[in-house]
Amino acid sequence: MNRFPFALALLLACVCAMAAPPSDADLAAAKAKLAEGQAAAEHGDEATAMGLIGEAARLAQSGEIAHKLGHFYEGKTELPGHEAEALKWFLYAVDLGQADAMHHVAKRYLEGSGGLQRDVGKGLALMQASADAGYEPAYGVAHRFREEQDGKARCLLAALREYDMREVVFGANRFYQIKAGEGEDASGDTYEVEGFSNRFGSALASLSVDGFDGVDINEVEGRQFYTDLYTPRPASADALHLAARLREKCGVSE
């Protein structure tokens, strides 16, 4: 049974239900395009049908139609360029503020999938926008993502604290592993942990490693505190090896 014409009928309902179409003429033209698309689908010409649906989506400026069209293309693996077409229509639906599409594209950004490079900031912002627009599945995703990254970052901190290192007090979650010298003349390797979040944003948990020759130290009431400022040099082989082991232990990508 060909289910495609039934789906087109649903899209036609979306146009009819739009609260404020761009104009009566555009709405009529969009409905006509959908009718042409349904006729093409009934004759087995799905490529033409989907092209007509796309024209209707733009005429009506309908995020609902664009989002459904994206899912149609996702499933049409036999059509050339179906993945790129799916992404195009999902992004168009996002531009129109369609909540389900924002959730869908946000997941692609968070995962680095579906033709999008991983971008945590964009992913979380879109997920929050989807939740704000009332799409229920989006509510918990950003929170769970932040919790997961926080957990990985805290794992890295706990692991580094098991070694004989000086921890920065000001400016960063940084540790200094001193190999030679003392005070401001010290040299060795330094490790920085990122990935902590708050209600304004988040980052992927990460561990970076560097070498240093000389480091800034603040003194308060006779006690010395390392800061996050130092003169960089390449990290030692031992430091690179340790960082790799700690990333693996805490489930963190390089």
C-alpha positions in Angstrom: 0.0 0.0 0.0 1.4 3.4 -0.9 1.2 5.6 2.2 2.6 8.7 0.6 -0.7 10.2 -0.6 -2.1 9.9 2.9 0.8 11.8 4.2 0.2 14.5 1.6 -3.4 14.8 2.9 -2.0 15.4 6.3 0.2 18.2 5.0 -2.8 19.8 3.3 -4.5 19.8 6.7 -1.4 21.6 8.1 -1.8 24.4 5.6 -5.5 24.7 6.2 -4.9 24.9 10.0 -2.3 27.6 9.8 -3.3 30.5 12.0 -1.8 33.3 9.9 -0.7 32.3 6.4 1.5 34.8 4.6 -1.4 35.8 2.3 -4.6 34.3 0.8 -2.8 34.0 -2.6 0.2 32.2 -1.1 -2.1 29.9 0.8 -4.1 29.0 -2.3 -0.9 28.4 -4.3 0.5 26.2 -1.5 -2.7 24.1 -1.5 -2.5 23.8 -5.2 1.1 22.6 -5.1 0.1 20.0 -2.5 -2.7 18.8 -4.7 -0.3 18.5 -7.6 2.1 16.6 -5.3 -0.5 14.2 -4.3 -1.4 13.5 -7.9 2.3 12.9 -8.7 2.6 10.5 -5.7 -0.4 8.6 -6.9 1.4 8.0 -10.2 4.5 6.8 -8.4 6.6 9.9 -9.0 7.7 10.6 -5.4 10.6 12.8 -6.4 8.3 15.2 -8.2 5.8 15.0 -5.3 8.4 15.9 -2.7 9.6 18.8 -4.9 6.1 20.2 -5.0 5.7 19.8 -1.2 8.9 21.9 -0.8 7.4 24.6 -3.0 4.3 24.6 -0.9 6.3 24.8 2.3 8.0 27.9 1.1 4.9 29.5 -0.2 3.0 28.9 3.0 6.1 29.5 5.2 5.1 26.4 7.1 7.5 24.9 9.6 5.1 21.9 10.0 5.3 21.0 6.3 9.1 21.6 6.2 9.6 19.4 9.2 7.5 16.6 7.8 9.3 16.9 4.4 12.6 16.5 6.2 11.5 13.2 7.7 10.2 12.1 4.3 13.6 12.7 2.8 15.3 10.9 5.7 13.5 7.8 4.8 13.9 7.9 1.0 17.4 6.4 0.8 16.9 5.6 -2.9 16.7 9.3 -3.8 20.1 11.0 -4.6 21.1 13.6 -2.0 18.3 12.6 0.4 20.4 13.3 3.5 21.2 16.8 2.3 17.6 17.5 1.4 16.4 16.3 4.8 18.8 18.6 6.6 17.8 21.5 4.4 14.2 21.2 5.3 14.9 20.6 9.0 16.9 23.8 9.1 14.2 25.7 7.2 11.7 24.5 9.8 14.0 25.6 12.5 14.2 29.1 10.9 10.4 29.2 11.1 10.5 28.3 14.8 9.0 24.8 14.5 9.6 23.2 17.9 9.9 19.5 16.9 12.5 20.5 14.2 14.5 22.5 16.7 14.7 19.4 19.0 15.7 17.2 16.0 18.4 19.6 14.8 19.6 20.2 18.3 20.3 16.5 18.8 22.3 16.5 15.5 24.4 19.4 16.8 25.0 17.7 20.2 25.9 14.4 18.5 27.7 15.8 15.5 25.5 13.8 13.2 23.2 14.1 10.2 25.5 16.4 8.3 26.2 18.9 11.1 29.5 19.4 13.0 29.3 19.0 16.7 28.4 22.4 18.3 27.3 22.1 21.9 26.4 25.7 22.2 24.1 25.7 19.2 22.7 22.3 20.3 21.8 23.4 23.8 20.4 26.8 22.7 18.1 25.1 20.1 17.1 22.4 22.6 16.1 25.1 25.1 14.2 27.0 22.4 12.3 23.8 21.6 11.4 23.4 25.2 10.3 27.0 25.5 8.1 26.4 22.4 6.4 23.6 24.3 8.0 20.5 22.8 8.0 18.2 25.8 10.8 15.8 24.8 13.2 18.7 24.7 12.8 19.6 28.4 15.2 17.0 29.9 17.7 16.6 27.1 19.8 19.8 27.9 19.7 19.0 31.6 20.9 15.4 31.1 23.7 16.6 28.7 25.0 19.1 31.2 24.9 16.6 34.0 26.8 14.1 31.9 29.5 16.6 31.0 29.8 17.8 34.5 30.3 14.2 35.7 33.1 13.6 33.2 34.8 16.9 34.2 34.6 16.1 37.9 36.0 12.6 37.2 39.0 14.3 35.6 39.5 16.6 38.5 39.3 13.8 41.0 41.8 11.7 39.0 44.3 14.6 38.7 44.1 15.2 42.5 45.5 11.8 43.0 48.9 13.0 41.7 51.5 15.3 43.3 50.5 18.5 41.5 49.9 22.2 42.4 46.3 23.2 41.7 45.4 26.7 40.4 43.2 28.8 42.7 42.4 31.6 40.4 41.1 31.6 36.8 40.9 27.9 35.7 40.7 24.3 36.8 44.4 23.8 36.2 47.1 21.6 37.7 50.9 22.1 37.6 53.1 19.0 37.7 56.5 20.5 38.6 59.5 18.6 37.2 62.3 21.1 38.0 62.9 24.4 39.8 60.8 26.1 42.4 58.4 29.1 42.6 58.4 31.3 39.6 61.3 29.4 38.1 59.5 26.0 38.2 59.0 24.0 35.0 57.0 20.9 34.0 53.6 20.1 32.6 50.2 21.6 33.2 46.7 20.1 32.8 43.5 22.0 32.4 40.0 20.6 32.8 36.9 22.1 31.1 33.3 21.0 30.8 31.5 22.5 33.8 28.2 24.2 33.1 25.6 26.5 34.6 22.2 27.7 33.5 23.8 30.0 30.9 25.7 27.4 28.9 27.8 24.3 28.9 30.9 22.8 27.3 32.1 19.3 26.4 34.3 17.9 29.2 37.9 18.0 28.1 41.4 17.7 29.3 44.2 19.7 27.7 47.9 19.3 28.5 50.8 21.7 27.9 54.4 22.2 29.1 55.6 25.3 31.0 58.7 27.1 31.9 58.0 29.7 34.6 54.7 30.4 36.2 53.0 33.4 37.8 52.4 33.0 41.5 50.3 35.2 43.8 51.1 35.5 47.5 48.4 36.0 50.1 49.2 36.2 53.8 52.5 34.4 53.2 51.0 31.6 51.2 51.7 31.1 47.5 49.0 30.4 44.9 49.6 29.4 41.4 47.5 31.3 38.8 46.5 30.2 35.3 49.3 32.2 33.6 52.5 30.5 32.5 55.1 30.4 29.7 54.1 27.5 27.4 56.3 24.9 25.8 55.5 21.4 24.3 54.2 18.9 26.9 56.4 16.0 27.8 55.7 12.5 26.5 54.8 11.4 30.0 52.2 14.1 30.3 50.6 13.2 27.0 50.4 9.6 28.1 48.9 10.5 31.4 46.3 12.7 29.8 45.3 10.0 27.4 44.8 7.5 30.2 42.7 9.9 32.2 40.5 10.8 29.2 39.9 7.1 28.7 39.1 6.5 32.4 36.5 9.3 32.4 35.0 8.7 29.0 36.3 12.0 27.5 37.2 12.5 23.8 40.5 14.1 22.9 
